[in-house]
Amino acid sequence: MQFIGREISVKLPVGFSLEKKPPVPVSFNWQGKTHAVSEMLAMWHRYGKPEIRTQGGRPPYHVRSGRTQGSWGQGRAYFRVRTAEGRLFDIYYDRAPKGQRRAGAWFLWRELYPEEELVGLEEDG
């Protein structure tokens, strides 16, 4: 596994937008090359800010509901994809607004080796 952690640009399927749960991209650009997505192997979401706690140790209701439904500007949608070249990547859409943009941004999280196809899915999901 190789950590990358870089912002990328993506091409989404026609007619889809970046709402709370974006679709898997058709392709993404990284290091000056377009990588066509041939298969989505897994998808998972993380919502909310787990560091928010009350004195009783239990998060407030709005935080608990945000973890399962999402709140505006919070959370990430993760995708494990195989490219047309056969490479495996984990990419994600971070819903947090960036600067003056209301939309979030896409990131290339990591590249995996073929034998790692199922690595991390149990604890990440």
Secondary structure as UniProt FT lines:
FT   STRAND          2..11
FT   TURN            14..15
FT   STRAND          27..30
FT   TURN            31..32
FT   STRAND          33..46
FT   TURN            50..51
FT   TURN            55..56
FT   HELIX           61..69
FT   TURN            72..73
FT   STRAND          76..83
FT   TURN            84..85
FT   STRAND          88..94
FT   TURN            99..100
FT   STRAND          105..112
FT   HELIX           114..116
FT   TURN            117..120
FT   HELIX           121..124
//
